[in-house]
Amino acid sequence: MMKTAEVLNEHSFLEGLIGDWTVTAPDMSGGEPWTETVRSLHGIWFVAEGTGRMPDGKEATSILTLGYNATKGKYVGSWIGSMMDYMWVYEGEVDASGNVLDLYTTGPDFNGEGLADYREQIIFVDADHRTFVSSAKQPDGSWKQFMEAHYARRI
C-alpha cells in the first residue's frame, strides 16, 4: 500500500501563496489586471487559478500546481493556460535567501524552433506581495528576463 504523503516544512513554504490576488503584468495583459485564487489540497499541493485578458483582448485562464516531492528533494509543478496547448512541467528549489522559489522547465523556444530552457521565479516580497519572473537561458548559460508579474493580496 502506498504511504500517505505528510506535510513537510517544504510544503509549508508554499502556504504563502494561499489567497486571492490581483496580478499586474503590463507586458502580458495590456495593462489590465488579472485575478488569481490559490488554494491548498490538504497542505500537500497548491493550485492557483488565474483569469484575465490577453493583450489581444481574449479571455484567458491559467492553472499552476505546486508541491514538494520528498523522494526527489525538489519542488515540482505544472502550468497550463488556455492561450497555448503546451503543458509546462517544473522542478526546482528555494534559493539561499529563503524567499525565492526557482523553478526550471523546458518549453517552446520563442523563435519557433524546438525547445528552450526557462527559469520561473516566485519571489516572496512580504506576506501580501510577491513577484513572478520568467527568464530564458542564453547560449552563455546566463538567464535573460522576459516577463515580470506583480501579485498583491486582495484584502
C-alpha positions as CSV (number, residue, x, y, z in Angstrom):
1,M,0.0,0.0,0.0
2,M,1.3,3.5,-0.9
3,K,2.2,5.6,2.1
4,T,0.1,8.8,2.5
5,A,2.1,12.0,2.0
6,E,2.8,14.1,5.1
7,V,3.0,17.8,5.2
8,L,6.7,18.8,5.5
9,N,8.4,22.1,6.2
10,E,9.0,22.4,2.4
11,H,5.2,22.2,1.8
12,S,4.7,24.9,4.5
13,F,6.8,27.3,2.4
14,L,4.1,27.3,-0.3
15,E,1.3,28.3,2.2
16,G,2.3,32.0,1.5
17,L,0.6,31.5,-1.9
18,I,-2.8,30.8,-0.5
19,G,-5.4,33.5,-1.0
20,D,-6.9,35.9,-3.6
21,W,-4.5,38.1,-5.6
22,T,-4.6,40.9,-8.0
23,V,-2.0,40.4,-10.7
24,T,-0.4,43.1,-12.8
25,A,1.9,42.4,-15.8
26,P,1.6,45.2,-18.3
27,D,3.7,43.4,-20.9
28,M,1.5,40.4,-20.9
29,S,-2.0,41.7,-20.2
30,G,-2.1,45.1,-21.9
31,G,-2.1,46.7,-18.5
32,E,-5.4,45.2,-17.4
33,P,-5.1,43.3,-14.0
34,W,-5.7,39.6,-13.7
35,T,-7.0,37.8,-10.6
36,E,-5.6,34.7,-9.1
37,T,-7.0,32.4,-6.4
38,V,-4.7,29.9,-4.7
39,R,-5.9,27.0,-2.6
40,S,-4.3,24.1,-0.8
41,L,-5.1,20.5,-1.2
42,H,-4.5,19.4,2.4
43,G,-1.1,21.2,2.6
44,I,0.5,18.9,0.0
45,W,-0.4,20.5,-3.3
46,F,-1.2,24.1,-4.1
47,V,-3.4,25.1,-7.0
48,A,-3.5,28.6,-8.5
49,E,-6.2,29.6,-11.0
50,G,-5.6,32.9,-12.8
51,T,-8.1,34.7,-15.1
52,G,-7.8,37.8,-17.2
53,R,-7.4,39.2,-20.7
54,M,-4.6,38.7,-23.1
55,P,-3.2,41.8,-24.9
56,D,-5.4,40.9,-27.9
57,G,-8.5,41.2,-25.6
58,K,-9.3,37.5,-25.5
59,E,-10.2,36.0,-22.1
60,A,-7.7,33.5,-20.7
61,T,-7.4,31.2,-17.7
62,S,-4.2,29.6,-16.3
63,I,-3.7,26.9,-13.7
64,L,-0.5,26.4,-11.8
65,T,0.1,23.4,-9.5
66,L,3.0,23.3,-7.0
67,G,4.1,20.8,-4.4
68,Y,7.2,19.2,-2.9
69,N,8.4,15.8,-3.8
70,A,10.2,14.4,-0.8
71,T,11.8,11.5,-2.8
72,K,13.3,13.9,-5.4
73,G,14.1,16.5,-2.7
74,K,12.6,19.1,-5.2
75,Y,9.6,21.3,-5.6
76,V,7.5,20.1,-8.5
77,G,4.6,21.5,-10.5
78,S,3.0,22.3,-13.8
79,W,1.4,25.2,-15.6
80,I,-1.3,25.2,-18.3
81,G,-3.0,28.2,-19.9
82,S,-5.9,28.5,-22.3
83,M,-3.8,30.6,-24.6
84,M,-1.5,27.6,-25.6
85,D,-1.5,23.9,-25.9
86,Y,1.8,23.2,-24.1
87,M,2.0,21.9,-20.5
88,W,4.9,23.3,-18.7
89,V,6.4,20.9,-16.1
90,Y,8.6,22.4,-13.3
91,E,11.2,21.2,-10.9
92,G,13.2,23.4,-8.5
93,E,14.3,24.6,-5.1
94,V,14.2,27.5,-2.7
95,D,17.3,29.7,-3.1
96,A,19.7,30.6,-0.2
97,S,17.7,33.7,0.7
98,G,14.7,31.6,1.6
99,N,12.3,34.0,-0.3
100,V,12.7,32.8,-3.9
101,L,11.4,29.6,-5.4
102,D,13.4,28.8,-8.5
103,L,11.5,26.6,-10.9
104,Y,13.2,25.1,-14.1
105,T,11.4,23.9,-17.2
106,T,11.7,23.3,-20.9
107,G,9.3,24.7,-23.4
108,P,8.8,26.1,-26.9
109,D,11.6,28.4,-28.0
110,F,10.4,31.9,-28.8
111,N,12.0,31.8,-32.2
112,G,9.7,28.8,-33.0
113,E,12.5,26.3,-33.5
114,G,12.5,23.5,-31.0
115,L,12.6,23.8,-27.2
116,A,14.5,26.0,-24.8
117,D,15.3,26.1,-21.1
118,Y,13.5,28.5,-18.8
119,R,13.6,29.6,-15.2
120,E,10.5,30.9,-13.4
121,Q,10.9,32.5,-10.0
122,I,8.3,33.2,-7.4
123,I,9.7,35.9,-5.2
124,F,8.0,36.5,-1.8
125,V,8.4,40.2,-1.1
126,D,6.3,40.1,2.1
127,A,3.1,38.4,3.3
128,D,0.9,40.4,0.9
129,H,3.2,40.8,-2.2
130,R,5.1,38.5,-4.5
131,T,6.7,38.7,-7.9
132,F,6.8,36.2,-10.7
133,V,9.7,36.4,-13.1
134,S,10.3,34.4,-16.3
135,S,13.7,34.1,-17.9
136,A,15.1,32.2,-20.8
137,K,18.5,30.6,-20.7
138,Q,21.1,32.2,-23.1
139,P,23.8,30.4,-25.0
140,D,26.4,31.6,-22.5
141,G,24.4,30.0,-19.6
142,S,23.0,33.3,-18.2
143,W,19.3,34.0,-17.7
144,K,17.6,36.8,-19.7
145,Q,14.3,38.0,-18.1
146,F,11.4,38.5,-20.5
147,M,8.4,38.7,-18.2
148,E,7.5,40.0,-14.7
149,A,4.2,40.0,-12.9
150,H,3.4,41.5,-9.5
151,Y,0.9,40.0,-7.1
152,A,-0.9,41.9,-4.4
153,R,-3.1,40.2,-1.9
154,R,-6.8,41.3,-2.1
155,I,-7.8,42.3,1.4
